[in-house]
Amino acid sequence: MLPIVFPENKLEYIPAFITLAIFTIFAWRTVVFFKKHSARELQKAQLIEEDLLSKEKQNKDL
């Protein structure tokens, strides 16, 4: 097992926390992007479904 060594100077943690914050923000933005994109696609699919159902109903009436 590898020994765990913690740095004496706590300032050495700053770059790691900055990197962690950057990747966390990018991950959060990616999730938000996919949620918005999914909602837009769902809305488009509902509009297409309504259009097809109305056309089907018109064809049955003829």
A tleap script that builds the chain and sets N, CA, C and O, in Angstrom:
source leaprc.protein.ff14SB
mol = sequence {
  NMET LEU PRO ILE VAL PHE PRO GLU ASN LYS
  LEU GLU TYR ILE PRO ALA PHE ILE THR LEU
  ALA ILE PHE THR ILE PHE ALA TRP ARG THR
  VAL VAL PHE PHE LYS LYS HIE SER ALA ARG
  GLU LEU GLN LYS ALA GLN LEU ILE GLU GLU
  ASP LEU LEU SER LYS GLU LYS GLN ASN LYS
  ASP CLEU
}
set mol.1.N position { 0.843 -1.171 0.000 }
set mol.1.CA position { 0.000 0.000 0.000 }
set mol.1.C position { 0.889 1.236 0.000 }
set mol.1.O position { 1.908 1.299 0.688 }
set mol.2.N position { 0.467 2.222 -0.799 }
set mol.2.CA position { 1.258 3.432 -0.918 }
set mol.2.C position { 1.037 4.342 0.292 }
set mol.2.O position { -0.088 4.485 0.770 }
set mol.3.N position { 2.095 4.944 0.774 }
set mol.3.CA position { 1.921 5.870 1.902 }
set mol.3.C position { 1.281 7.176 1.417 }
set mol.3.O position { 1.564 7.636 0.311 }
set mol.4.N position { 0.433 7.759 2.235 }
set mol.4.CA position { -0.207 9.026 1.911 }
set mol.4.C position { 0.611 10.135 2.550 }
set mol.4.O position { 0.869 10.138 3.754 }
set mol.5.N position { 1.013 11.081 1.700 }
set mol.5.CA position { 1.824 12.189 2.181 }
set mol.5.C position { 1.058 13.480 1.940 }
set mol.5.O position { 0.683 13.782 0.807 }
set mol.6.N position { 0.829 14.231 2.991 }
set mol.6.CA position { 0.157 15.516 2.884 }
set mol.6.C position { 1.212 16.614 2.900 }
set mol.6.O position { 2.169 16.544 3.670 }
set mol.7.N position { 1.044 17.630 2.054 }
set mol.7.CA position { 2.049 18.694 2.014 }
set mol.7.C position { 2.034 19.541 3.283 }
set mol.7.O position { 0.992 19.760 3.900 }
set mol.8.N position { 3.212 20.004 3.645 }
set mol.8.CA position { 3.342 20.872 4.813 }
set mol.8.C position { 2.726 22.245 4.526 }
set mol.8.O position { 2.053 22.831 5.374 }
set mol.9.N position { 2.975 22.744 3.303 }
set mol.9.CA position { 2.468 24.051 2.919 }
set mol.9.C position { 1.056 23.864 2.346 }
set mol.9.O position { 0.887 23.236 1.301 }
set mol.10.N position { 0.068 24.399 3.017 }
set mol.10.CA position { -1.328 24.214 2.598 }
set mol.10.C position { -1.664 24.992 1.326 }
set mol.10.O position { -2.716 24.757 0.732 }
set mol.11.N position { -0.809 25.901 0.898 }
set mol.11.CA position { -1.041 26.639 -0.343 }
set mol.11.C position { -0.949 25.729 -1.564 }
set mol.11.O position { -1.426 26.088 -2.641 }
set mol.12.N position { -0.344 24.563 -1.407 }
set mol.12.CA position { -0.243 23.624 -2.517 }
set mol.12.C position { -1.596 23.007 -2.861 }
set mol.12.O position { -1.733 22.382 -3.913 }
set mol.13.N position { -2.584 23.167 -2.007 }
set mol.13.CA position { -3.923 22.652 -2.282 }
set mol.13.C position { -4.711 23.562 -3.227 }
set mol.13.O position { -5.674 23.117 -3.850 }
set mol.14.N position { -4.316 24.816 -3.336 }
set mol.14.CA position { -5.078 25.800 -4.106 }
set mol.14.C position { -5.254 25.386 -5.573 }
set mol.14.O position { -6.383 25.429 -6.061 }
set mol.15.N position { -4.207 24.989 -6.301 }
set mol.15.CA position { -4.428 24.576 -7.701 }
set mol.15.C position { -5.378 23.385 -7.832 }
set mol.15.O position { -6.154 23.310 -8.784 }
set mol.16.N position { -5.316 22.468 -6.890 }
set mol.16.CA position { -6.217 21.319 -6.948 }
set mol.16.C position { -7.669 21.751 -6.743 }
set mol.16.O position { -8.559 21.256 -7.434 }
set mol.17.N position { -7.917 22.658 -5.813 }
set mol.17.CA position { -9.278 23.135 -5.588 }
set mol.17.C position { -9.790 23.948 -6.772 }
set mol.17.O position { -10.969 23.862 -7.117 }
set mol.18.N position { -8.919 24.734 -7.393 }
set mol.18.CA position { -9.316 25.500 -8.573 }
set mol.18.C position { -9.696 24.548 -9.706 }
set mol.18.O position { -10.721 24.743 -10.361 }
set mol.19.N position { -8.892 23.537 -9.938 }
set mol.19.CA position { -9.186 22.549 -10.975 }
set mol.19.C position { -10.487 21.818 -10.676 }
set mol.19.O position { -11.302 21.607 -11.574 }
set mol.20.N position { -10.683 21.437 -9.441 }
set mol.20.CA position { -11.913 20.767 -9.038 }
set mol.20.C position { -13.128 21.665 -9.272 }
set mol.20.O position { -14.162 21.199 -9.750 }
set mol.21.N position { -13.004 22.939 -8.939 }
set mol.21.CA position { -14.108 23.876 -9.137 }
set mol.21.C position { -14.427 24.040 -10.615 }
set mol.21.O position { -15.596 24.061 -10.999 }
set mol.22.N position { -13.405 24.156 -11.440 }
set mol.22.CA position { -13.617 24.314 -12.885 }
set mol.22.C position { -14.343 23.105 -13.456 }
set mol.22.O position { -15.321 23.262 -14.186 }
set mol.23.N position { -13.881 21.906 -13.137 }
set mol.23.CA position { -14.514 20.703 -13.675 }
set mol.23.C position { -15.924 20.513 -13.119 }
set mol.23.O position { -16.799 20.000 -13.817 }
set mol.24.N position { -16.149 20.917 -11.881 }
set mol.24.CA position { -17.494 20.822 -11.310 }
set mol.24.C position { -18.448 21.765 -12.027 }
set mol.24.O position { -19.585 21.393 -12.316 }
set mol.25.N position { -18.001 22.975 -12.314 }
set mol.25.CA position { -18.837 23.942 -13.032 }
set mol.25.C position { -19.148 23.441 -14.431 }
set mol.25.O position { -20.289 23.530 -14.883 }
set mol.26.N position { -18.131 22.907 -15.130 }
set mol.26.CA position { -18.375 22.382 -16.475 }
set mol.26.C position { -19.326 21.188 -16.450 }
set mol.26.O position { -20.165 21.055 -17.340 }
set mol.27.N position { -19.211 20.335 -15.464 }
set mol.27.CA position { -20.114 19.190 -15.354 }
set mol.27.C position { -21.542 19.665 -15.097 }
set mol.27.O position { -22.488 19.144 -15.686 }
set mol.28.N position { -21.695 20.646 -14.224 }
set mol.28.CA position { -23.024 21.187 -13.932 }
set mol.28.C position { -23.636 21.828 -15.175 }
set mol.28.O position { -24.816 21.622 -15.457 }
set mol.29.N position { -22.844 22.607 -15.923 }
set mol.29.CA position { -23.338 23.246 -17.141 }
set mol.29.C position { -23.725 22.196 -18.190 }
set mol.29.O position { -24.684 22.394 -18.936 }
set mol.30.N position { -22.998 21.101 -18.250 }
set mol.30.CA position { -23.323 20.035 -19.192 }
set mol.30.C position { -24.673 19.410 -18.851 }
set mol.30.O position { -25.478 19.148 -19.745 }
set mol.31.N position { -24.921 19.175 -17.583 }
set mol.31.CA position { -26.210 18.614 -17.156 }
set mol.31.C position { -27.339 19.577 -17.487 }
set mol.31.O position { -28.384 19.153 -17.981 }
set mol.32.N position { -27.148 20.864 -17.223 }
set mol.32.CA position { -28.173 21.867 -17.529 }
set mol.32.C position { -28.426 21.921 -19.030 }
set mol.32.O position { -29.574 22.022 -19.462 }
set mol.33.N position { -27.366 21.855 -19.824 }
set mol.33.CA position { -27.517 21.876 -21.285 }
set mol.33.C position { -28.352 20.695 -21.761 }
set mol.33.O position { -29.266 20.868 -22.567 }
set mol.34.N position { -28.047 19.501 -21.271 }
set mol.34.CA position { -28.785 18.327 -21.724 }
set mol.34.C position { -30.233 18.350 -21.244 }
set mol.34.O position { -31.113 17.857 -21.949 }
set mol.35.N position { -30.501 18.902 -20.080 }
set mol.35.CA position { -31.882 19.025 -19.611 }
set mol.35.C position { -32.670 19.966 -20.514 }
set mol.35.O position { -33.793 19.650 -20.905 }
set mol.36.N position { -32.095 21.118 -20.847 }
set mol.36.CA position { -32.777 22.070 -21.718 }
set mol.36.C position { -32.983 21.484 -23.116 }
set mol.36.O position { -34.053 21.627 -23.707 }
set mol.37.N position { -31.963 20.834 -23.628 }
set mol.37.CA position { -32.052 20.230 -24.956 }
set mol.37.C position { -33.126 19.147 -24.973 }
set mol.37.O position { -33.889 19.045 -25.934 }
set mol.38.N position { -33.188 18.350 -23.930 }
set mol.38.CA position { -34.189 17.296 -23.829 }
set mol.38.C position { -35.596 17.887 -23.771 }
set mol.38.O position { -36.512 17.354 -24.397 }
set mol.39.N position { -35.778 18.961 -23.043 }
set mol.39.CA position { -37.092 19.600 -22.946 }
set mol.39.C position { -37.520 20.145 -24.306 }
set mol.39.O position { -38.684 20.019 -24.686 }
set mol.40.N position { -36.583 20.750 -25.042 }
set mol.40.CA position { -36.905 21.263 -26.372 }
set mol.40.C position { -37.286 20.132 -27.322 }
set mol.40.O position { -38.243 20.257 -28.087 }
set mol.41.N position { -36.544 19.038 -27.276 }
set mol.41.CA position { -36.842 17.895 -28.143 }
set mol.41.C position { -38.189 17.278 -27.791 }
set mol.41.O position { -38.926 16.858 -28.683 }
set mol.42.N position { -38.516 17.217 -26.518 }
set mol.42.CA position { -39.811 16.688 -26.096 }
set mol.42.C position { -40.942 17.570 -26.612 }
set mol.42.O position { -41.971 17.063 -27.058 }
set mol.43.N position { -40.757 18.881 -26.555 }
set mol.43.CA position { -41.771 19.801 -27.049 }
set mol.43.C position { -41.951 19.636 -28.559 }
set mol.43.O position { -43.081 19.639 -29.048 }
set mol.44.N position { -40.848 19.493 -29.301 }
set mol.44.CA position { -40.941 19.278 -30.746 }
set mol.44.C position { -41.675 17.978 -31.050 }
set mol.44.O position { -42.504 17.932 -31.959 }
set mol.45.N position { -41.379 16.930 -30.304 }
set mol.45.CA position { -42.024 15.639 -30.521 }
set mol.45.C position { -43.523 15.730 -30.239 }
set mol.45.O position { -44.321 15.123 -30.953 }
set mol.46.N position { -43.911 16.469 -29.221 }
set mol.46.CA position { -45.332 16.630 -28.913 }
set mol.46.C position { -46.049 17.390 -30.029 }
set mol.46.O position { -47.175 17.045 -30.389 }
set mol.47.N position { -45.406 18.416 -30.577 }
set mol.47.CA position { -46.013 19.155 -31.682 }
set mol.47.C position { -46.190 18.265 -32.905 }
set mol.47.O position { -47.227 18.316 -33.565 }
set mol.48.N position { -45.196 17.463 -33.208 }
set mol.48.CA position { -45.282 16.548 -34.346 }
set mol.48.C position { -46.382 15.514 -34.113 }
set mol.48.O position { -47.134 15.183 -35.030 }
set mol.49.N position { -46.473 15.010 -32.896 }
set mol.49.CA position { -47.507 14.032 -32.577 }
set mol.49.C position { -48.902 14.642 -32.734 }
set mol.49.O position { -49.791 14.012 -33.306 }
set mol.50.N position { -49.095 15.849 -32.234 }
set mol.50.CA position { -50.389 16.517 -32.379 }
set mol.50.C position { -50.731 16.739 -33.845 }
set mol.50.O position { -51.878 16.557 -34.251 }
set mol.51.N position { -49.748 17.130 -34.636 }
set mol.51.CA position { -49.956 17.354 -36.058 }
set mol.51.C position { -50.363 16.052 -36.753 }
set mol.51.O position { -51.301 16.040 -37.551 }
set mol.52.N position { -49.668 14.976 -36.455 }
set mol.52.CA position { -49.996 13.690 -37.072 }
set mol.52.C position { -51.372 13.192 -36.649 }
set mol.52.O position { -52.113 12.644 -37.465 }
set mol.53.N position { -51.716 13.378 -35.386 }
set mol.53.CA position { -53.037 12.943 -34.926 }
set mol.53.C position { -54.154 13.751 -35.578 }
set mol.53.O position { -55.203 13.197 -35.905 }
set mol.54.N position { -53.944 15.046 -35.769 }
set mol.54.CA position { -54.970 15.867 -36.422 }
set mol.54.C position { -55.116 15.481 -37.891 }
set mol.54.O position { -56.227 15.460 -38.421 }
set mol.55.N position { -53.992 15.173 -38.554 }
set mol.55.CA position { -54.060 14.748 -39.957 }
set mol.55.C position { -54.748 13.382 -40.066 }
set mol.55.O position { -55.505 13.141 -41.007 }
set mol.56.N position { -54.487 12.496 -39.112 }
set mol.56.CA position { -55.111 11.190 -39.111 }
set mol.56.C position { -56.616 11.324 -38.918 }
set mol.56.O position { -57.397 10.625 -39.564 }
set mol.57.N position { -57.015 12.214 -38.034 }
set mol.57.CA position { -58.439 12.435 -37.778 }
set mol.57.C position { -59.128 13.008 -39.036 }
set mol.57.O position { -60.256 12.630 -39.353 }
set mol.58.N position { -58.447 13.912 -39.741 }
set mol.58.CA position { -59.007 14.480 -40.960 }
set mol.58.C position { -59.166 13.409 -42.032 }
set mol.58.O position { -60.153 13.411 -42.767 }
set mol.59.N position { -58.207 12.498 -42.126 }
set mol.59.CA position { -58.275 11.430 -43.124 }
set mol.59.C position { -59.405 10.456 -42.800 }
set mol.59.O position { -60.021 9.919 -43.720 }
set mol.60.N position { -59.691 10.215 -41.545 }
set mol.60.CA position { -60.788 9.327 -41.172 }
set mol.60.C position { -62.134 9.952 -41.486 }
set mol.60.O position { -63.082 9.243 -41.823 }
set mol.61.N position { -62.233 11.282 -41.381 }
set mol.61.CA position { -63.473 11.982 -41.648 }
set mol.61.C position { -63.843 11.930 -43.130 }
set mol.61.O position { -65.020 12.016 -43.477 }
set mol.62.N position { -62.859 11.792 -43.990 }
set mol.62.CA position { -63.135 11.768 -45.435 }
set mol.62.C position { -63.674 10.448 -45.780 }
set mol.62.O position { -63.982 10.192 -46.944 }
savepdb mol mol.pdb
quit
